[in-house]
């Protein structure tokens, strides 16, 4: 973070290079303007970091879908979003060791359009341990990036409220 003396020097440089307005615009205007530009630069940097985290989380969603497909589980065909309430509950149950499609299908949220029988059919497959391990790793990384995105959102909200 810039120190006040650095801000003052930069604002003074802006003040001294203003052509013809040197006598009419007070120094405080340049300090306030520089402070606003600094806050904007911080906001943009945090926003860019949030976009990077979002792109990375998307990669981990695709890898979770790949691990599910490798186990011949077609959850993505019966759920519009495997990272929704139902998808996450089912994936967490699979990681915890549940293999019965009937039990897994009971995690269906009431808002899901697919029937419990459709979800049960999609969850009939080969639960190979190496793919379950990969699924657990990808879920963990996805949740880590989601936490980072929430932190960026909170920081940007705080930053915008101070502008």
C-alpha positions in Angstrom: 0.0 0.0 0.0 1.2 3.5 -0.8 2.3 5.7 2.1 0.9 9.1 2.5 4.2 10.7 1.6 4.3 8.7 -1.7 0.7 9.8 -2.4 1.5 13.4 -1.6 4.6 13.3 -3.9 2.5 11.8 -6.8 -0.3 14.3 -6.3 2.2 17.1 -6.2 3.6 15.9 -9.5 0.1 15.9 -11.0 -0.5 19.4 -9.5 2.7 20.9 -10.9 2.0 19.5 -14.4 -1.5 20.9 -14.7 -1.1 23.4 -17.5 -2.6 26.8 -16.7 -4.6 25.7 -13.7 -1.9 25.7 -11.1 -3.2 28.7 -9.4 -6.9 27.8 -9.4 -7.1 24.2 -8.4 -6.1 23.4 -4.8 -3.7 20.7 -3.9 -6.4 18.8 -2.0 -8.2 18.2 -5.3 -5.2 16.3 -6.6 -4.8 14.3 -3.4 -8.4 13.3 -3.5 -8.2 12.4 -7.1 -5.1 10.3 -6.6 -6.7 8.5 -3.6 -9.7 7.6 -5.8 -7.5 6.3 -8.6 -5.6 4.2 -6.1 -8.8 2.7 -4.7 -10.0 2.0 -8.2 -6.7 0.2 -9.0 -7.1 -2.0 -5.9 -10.7 -2.8 -6.9 -9.6 -3.8 -10.4 -6.8 -6.0 -9.0 -9.2 -7.8 -6.7 -11.7 -8.2 -9.5 -9.1 -9.7 -11.8 -8.1 -12.1 -9.1 -11.8 -13.1 -8.7 -12.1 -13.8 -12.4 -9.0 -16.0 -12.3 -10.5 -17.9 -9.3 -13.8 -18.3 -11.2 -12.0 -19.7 -14.2 -10.0 -22.1 -12.1 -13.2 -23.3 -10.3 -14.8 -24.0 -13.7 -11.8 -26.2 -14.5 -12.4 -28.2 -11.3 -16.1 -28.6 -12.2 -15.1 -30.1 -15.5 -12.7 -32.5 -13.8 -15.5 -33.6 -11.4 -17.7 -34.3 -14.4 -14.9 -36.3 -16.0 -14.4 -38.4 -12.8 -18.1 -39.0 -12.6 -18.1 -40.0 -16.3 -15.2 -42.3 -15.8 -17.2 -44.1 -13.2 -20.1 -44.3 -15.7 -22.2 -42.0 -13.5 -24.2 -39.5 -15.6 -25.2 -37.0 -13.0 -24.7 -34.1 -15.4 -27.5 -35.5 -17.6 -30.1 -35.4 -14.8 -28.9 -32.2 -13.0 -28.5 -28.9 -14.7 -25.7 -28.0 -12.3 -23.6 -30.6 -10.4 -22.4 -27.9 -8.1 -25.9 -27.1 -6.9 -27.5 -28.3 -3.7 -28.4 -31.8 -4.9 -25.1 -32.4 -6.9 -22.9 -31.4 -4.0 -24.8 -33.5 -1.5 -24.6 -36.6 -3.8 -20.9 -36.0 -4.5 -20.1 -35.6 -0.8 -22.0 -38.8 -0.1 -20.1 -40.7 -2.8 -16.8 -39.5 -1.3 -18.0 -40.5 2.1 -18.5 -44.1 0.9 -22.2 -44.3 -0.1 -22.6 -46.4 -3.3 -26.3 -47.3 -3.3 -28.1 -45.3 -6.1 -31.4 -45.5 -4.2 -29.9 -43.8 -1.1 -28.0 -41.3 -3.2 -31.1 -40.4 -5.1 -32.9 -39.4 -1.9 -30.6 -36.4 -1.7 -32.6 -34.9 -4.5 -33.8 -31.3 -3.7 -37.5 -30.7 -4.3 -36.6 -28.1 -7.0 -34.9 -30.6 -9.2 -37.0 -31.4 -12.3 -35.6 -34.9 -12.8 -37.4 -37.7 -10.9 -35.8 -39.7 -8.2 -35.9 -42.8 -10.6 -34.0 -40.8 -13.2 -31.3 -39.8 -10.7 -31.1 -43.4 -9.5 -30.6 -44.6 -13.0 -27.9 -42.0 -13.6 -26.1 -43.0 -10.4 -25.8 -46.7 -11.4 -22.2 -47.3 -12.3 -18.7 -48.5 -11.3 -17.4 -46.6 -8.2 -13.7 -47.1 -8.7 -11.6 -45.9 -5.8 -9.1 -44.0 -7.9 -11.9 -42.0 -9.5 -13.6 -41.4 -6.2 -10.2 -40.1 -4.9 -9.9 -37.7 -7.9 -13.5 -36.6 -7.3 -12.7 -35.8 -3.7 -9.6 -33.8 -4.7 -11.5 -31.8 -7.3 -14.4 -31.1 -5.0 -11.9 -29.8 -2.4 -10.2 -27.5 -4.9 -13.6 -26.3 -6.2 -14.7 -25.4 -2.7 -11.4 -23.7 -2.0 -11.8 -21.5 -5.1 -15.4 -20.7 -4.1 -14.2 -19.5 -0.7 -11.6 -17.3 -2.5 -14.3 -15.9 -4.7 -16.5 -15.0 -1.7 -13.5 -13.3 -0.1 -13.0 -11.2 -3.2 -16.7 -10.3 -3.3 -16.6 -9.2 0.3 -13.5 -7.1 -0.3 -14.9 -5.5 -3.4 -18.2 -4.7 -1.6 -16.2 -3.1 1.2 -14.1 -1.2 -1.3 -17.1 0.1 -3.3 -18.9 1.2 -0.2 -15.9 3.4 0.7 -16.0 5.2 -2.7 
